Amino acid sequence: MENLSSRIDVKVCTDPRPIDQGHVYVRAQRGRWQRLRQSTGWVLMLLFLVGPWLRWNGQQALLLDLEQQRFHLFGITIWPQDLTLLALFLMVAAFGLFFITAFLGRVWCGYLCPQTVWTFWFIWVEERLEGSANKRRQLNKAPWSLNKVTRKGGKHLIWLLISLLSGFTFIAYFVPAAELGIGLLQWSAGLLPTFWVGFFALCTYLNAGWMRAIMCTHMCPYSRFQSAMFDKDTYSIAYDAGRGERRGPRSRKADARAQGLGDCIDCNLCVQVCPTGIDIRDGLQYECINCGACADACDQTMNQMGYATGLIRYASERQLGGGKTRLWRPKLTAYGLMMVLMLGVLVYAAANRVPMALDVQRDRNQLFRETPEGLVENTYTLKLSNRTQQPQLYRVRVEGMEALSWVGAVEVIVPAGEIVNLPISLAVDPYLLRGRMHPLRFVADNNETAVGAESQFFSPGW
């Protein structure tokens, strides 16, 4: 075990921090938290890539069609009139983020954030082509050679391919995936879709390949206001200074307590594996993304030294001070209740959402006209919206006035997710009318659901 101590001493002298001239060389690390993070990242990446290709009733299941102003979500078509549902969903997501942050700190950043997922994916490619953190540092400092050009060229080529795939997949949520793919391959996709694919590919390449932690530490607003949601009972990656101090290298056989040393052997592995290059032993810092890499590295060292694990772990400030974490406190309870309340409202609104809509537009050129038969006629355009993913047969009728003559179709087939304009006219004998305005109601139904729209019938007022 003396070899272990020697190896650790060398690391302390030669590689105390993973940052070199502004570049963070992240050391690869294994452990339970990294396995969880990597598994979560691969699952999220797979869902992202597969999402545009899912089909539902013969159509793309997930399509945010901005051109047609409608969203298709697994058989449900959301129109601009339904944006209340989107607002409710965003409120649920916001309170959910507040709740998870008050409970587990920046766990979103470490495990779920797209920036983190893509960055670790790019680093994974970098490690396969350029080697470990020390080898990458040496390669960057080495003069240009065929080996360096091959490794770096291969890395950037794969990064660009991943970026193009990411850009294409993202835009495929807004433009039909098959149509976009064929269009790009045949150079017929159009300027706008091609531009946006290239734009988001470039953003992915720059953010995940070059900027990396800079996005988290300097540009992400979440890192700035997260402290407002933290309290003494928030779980976060933390260093147990009471157990770890005083730091210092030692052999495994040495009596650390007799030397006045804590459990921290100052190997600096916790710093070398940190994607943002911070030292968790300096206390809670806004740069920390709670990925758990430092905890895995420290547990590895503790196992090698024969010490108890958990010197760096997910813990609350109250717990590190010797107290007991309060799981339920006013702030966390309030966030949780608001999240559940908004979720309930969202579910209720979605469950009671009418799968069809009827809008009535009067002829704007004239209020009424007299027919050759001496009848008073009003002209309308009925706009029937089918918000389902199946064609629907709608029957239309009018209520509120007697002895009306209907001129136009009374049945209409509306394709899935489409709007059909139905022009009709209503005529009545003027001797049956009293006054100039007569309220009436148009109704459309498909034997399962009926919707109505109010309008007016105008007459000369004899």
Disulfide bonds with the S-S distance in Angstrom:
none
